[in-house]
Every structure is written in structure tokens, then in C-alpha cells.
Amino acid sequence: MSDCKRSYRYRAFDYFVRAIAFASLFIVMSAIYRQDDDPGSNYIHPRHGMQ
């Protein structure tokens, strides 16, 4: 029974990590696409936005 729980947790964790990786990759790709598409775009870098 503990093995079943462990495998379920591992599967959920693996799915979570994959979702985070895909989301970050999509954000980076969209940011690069926005920057390439329009140099004067209103894409604000988080650090610059905080100042």
C-alpha cells in the first residue's frame, strides 16, 4: 500500500514539474518572440518594473 502511495505522489510530482517546465518555456519563448517582433514593445522586465 505504501508503494502505491509513493508511486502516486511521484507521478503527481513528475506531472507538476513537467507543467512548470512547459509553462516557463512558453513564457520565455513568448517573451523572446515579443522582443523580436517589436523592439519598442511594452514588454516590461520585472526588475525594471519594480524600480
C-alpha positions as CSV (number, residue, x, y, z in Angstrom):
1,M,0.0,0.0,0.0
2,S,2.8,2.4,0.8
3,D,4.4,1.7,-2.6
4,C,1.1,2.6,-4.3
5,K,1.0,5.9,-2.4
6,R,4.6,6.6,-3.2
7,S,4.2,6.0,-6.9
8,Y,1.1,8.2,-6.9
9,R,3.0,11.0,-5.2
10,Y,5.9,10.6,-7.6
11,R,3.6,10.7,-10.6
12,A,1.9,13.8,-9.3
13,F,5.3,15.5,-8.6
14,D,6.6,14.5,-12.0
15,Y,3.5,16.0,-13.7
16,F,3.8,19.1,-11.6
17,V,7.5,19.5,-12.6
18,R,6.7,19.0,-16.2
19,A,3.9,21.6,-16.1
20,I,6.2,24.1,-14.5
21,A,8.9,23.4,-17.1
22,F,6.5,23.8,-20.0
23,A,5.0,27.0,-18.5
24,S,8.4,28.6,-18.0
25,L,9.5,27.6,-21.5
26,F,6.3,29.0,-23.0
27,I,6.8,32.3,-21.1
28,V,10.4,32.6,-22.2
29,M,9.5,31.8,-25.9
30,S,6.7,34.4,-25.9
31,A,8.9,37.0,-24.3
32,I,11.6,36.4,-26.9
33,Y,9.0,36.4,-29.7
34,R,7.6,39.7,-28.4
35,Q,11.1,41.3,-28.2
36,D,12.0,40.1,-31.7
37,D,8.6,41.1,-33.1
38,D,8.7,44.7,-31.8
39,P,11.8,46.3,-30.3
40,G,9.7,49.2,-28.9
41,S,7.1,46.8,-27.4
42,N,5.7,47.3,-24.0
43,Y,7.3,44.2,-22.6
44,I,8.5,45.2,-19.2
45,H,11.3,43.3,-17.4
46,P,10.3,42.5,-13.8
47,R,13.4,44.2,-12.4
48,H,12.8,47.4,-14.4
49,G,9.1,47.4,-13.5
50,M,10.0,47.3,-9.7
51,Q,12.2,50.4,-9.8
